[in-house]
Amino acid sequence: MSWLRFLSKLSFICGLFFIASVSLLIKNWMTDIVAISTVVTIGYAMGLIIFPLVNLCYLGVLLVKRKLRVYVPLWLVVANFLFLLALITYIFYLNDPYYHQK
């Protein structure tokens, strides 16, 4: 189950980049365009793929083995689930019909 631990750590790093990319929308605190594009690509593009994948793997391990804490620390599971909830909230916020009205 080292692959699950690796995916969990990768998802956590993508989650940190997701939070950084959302904060870049609020205030542009970075001046390097290449760094901004890297942060946004890792945060949004990889986050859209990695967050649901890792949480589905967690669900599969819970259904089959019933002991997820043996393979991945609990704080990492909770953090990845919170990043998934933040991503879902962000997607719903972008698709809100009142968001695009002036």
N, C-alpha and C positions, 0 to 999 in steps of 0.2 A: 504494500500500500504506500510505497514511497512516491508513486505517481500522484496520489491524492494529496500528499503533503506538499509536493512541488506545485501542483495546480492551486492549492490553497494559498501558498506564498505568492505565486504569480498573480492571483486574484486580489490579494491584499495590496500588492504594489500597484496594480491597475486601479484599485479603489482610491489609493492616495492620489494618483494622477487624475482620477475623475473629480475628486474634490478640488484639486488645483485648477483643473480646466473650468469647473463651474465658477470658481472664484475669479478666474480671468474674465468671465463674462460680466461679473459685477464691477470689478476694478482692474484695469490693465496695469498690473504691477511688474510685468516683465517687458523688457524692451527688445530682446533678441527674437527676431521673427522665426528663426530656425528652432529655437528652444520652445517657442509658443506652439509651433506646429507639431513638434514632437510630443509635448504635453497633451495637446488636444487629441492627437491620433491615439496615443496610448490610453488616455482617459475615456474617450468616447468609443472609438472603433473596437479596441480590444475589450473594453468593458462590456460592450453590448454582447460580445461572444462569451467572454470568460465568466461573468457573474452568473448567468443562468446555468451554464455548463457545470460549474463547480457546485452550485446549490442542488442541481439534479443528481450529481454524484453523491453529495451528502445524503440526499433522500434515498438513493439506491443502497448506500451502505447501511443506513438506518433500517431499511426494510429487510435487508438480507442478514447482516451481521449483528445489528442492534447495539453495537459498541463503537460509536464514532470517536469517542474521547481517547480510545487507545491509539488511533491513527493520527488524529489531528487535535491540537489543543483547543479547548472550548472557546477561548477568547478569539481565536482565528475563525472559528465557525460563526460566532456571533457577529464579528466584524464583517465578514463576507456577506452574511445575510442582511446586515444593515446597509451595506453598499448596494446590494440588490434592491432593497426597498427605496433607497435614495435614487437609484437609476429609474425605477418604475415611476416614482413621483415626478422626476424630471421629465420623463417622456409624456406623462399625462399633462404636465404643466405646458409643455410645448404644443400639445394637440388641443389645448383648451380654446374654444372658439372666441372667448373674450380676450385672449392674449394677443390676437392679431388685429383687434379693433382699436381704432384711435379715439 
